[in-house]
Amino acid sequence: MQRHSPRRSKALLLISLAIGFLIPLAGVAQTPALPGLGMNQAKKILSDLDDLGNFPGKDYSALFTIVSEKPGEKQSVTQVRVFRRDSKKQFTILIMLPEVNKGQGYLREEDNVWFYDPTGRKFSHSSIKENIQNSEAKNADFTSSSLSKDYDIQKISEASIGKFPVWVLDLRAKNNEVPYDRMVLYVRKDRIMILKQEDYSVNGRLMRTTLFPKYVEVEGKLLPSQILIVDEINRGEKSQITMAEQTVEKLPDKVFTKAFLEQVNR
C-alpha cells in the first residue's frame, strides 16, 4: 500500500471527513408521519437522501473550516475550498490553510483520485479503495452519495435523538467499494433528515460517530452547516466542520482539470 507523508495524510483525513459526510447524507424534505416503517418506505428514504445530497446538472462549491482536537495537543485548523460536479462525478479541492499545506490540491476524474503537491509540481495517483494511512478514512469518502445503490437495509427500528423520534436504519454494504461494511443512520420521522450516523468495520467495531446539529438552505435543500465527527477508536479525538459560501453557480470546465490546480498554485 502506498504510504503518504504525515502532511498529506492529515490533510486527506480532514478533507475526506468533510466531503464523505457533509454532502452525501445531507438534506431535508417533508414526509408524513408513519405509524410503522415498511421495507419499501425505508428504501425510499435512502433514495431521497441520495437525491437531497446531490446536485445533478449543477455545480456545487463551498468553503469548509475544520477544527480538530487531540488529547495533549493544540487545536489544528484546516480550511479547504471544494468544487463538485455530480453529473460527472468530479471534484476539485484546494487547501487554503494551514500555511504548510497551502497550495496542495485534489482532483477526481471518474474513478481516479489525484493529489497535487506544488512543491514538487507533480501529481500522484491512488486507488479509490485505498486506506488513508493511519485513519479509518478511505478515498471513497470523496464520492457523491449512492446509499440506495451501495447498501441493503438489514433492520429497521425506532429511537429518539434528543426530543426527536427517529427511524434507525441498519445498513450493510452490497460491495467492497464503500468505506464501511455497516452503517447505521438515525433519520427524523417527520422529515428526511439525518441527525446521527455510525460507521462500523467488517468485524463490527464502531469506527466513528457523526452528528449533524445545524443546517443551512441551499437551492431549496437543507445541508449541514455544522458537523461533529468523533473518532471512536482514538478516544478524545474529534473534528468540528463548519461550512460557508455555499453555492450552486455554474463553474468553468477548467476547474475540474489538472491544469487548474497547477495554475492556481503559480
Secondary structure, DSSP 8 states (H G I E B T S, - for coil): -----HHHHHHHHHHHHHHHHHSTT----B----SS--HHHHHHHHHHHHHHH--TTSEEEEEEEEEEE-TTS--EEEEEEEEEEGGGTEEEEEEEESTTTTT-EEEEETTEEEEEETTTTEEEEE-TT-B-TTSS-BGGGGS---HHHHEEEEEEEEEEETTEEEEEEEEEESSSSSS-SEEEEEEESSBS-EEEEEEE-TTS-EEEEEEEEEEEEETTEEEEEEEEEEESSSTT-EEEEEEEEEE-----GGGGSHHHHHHHT-
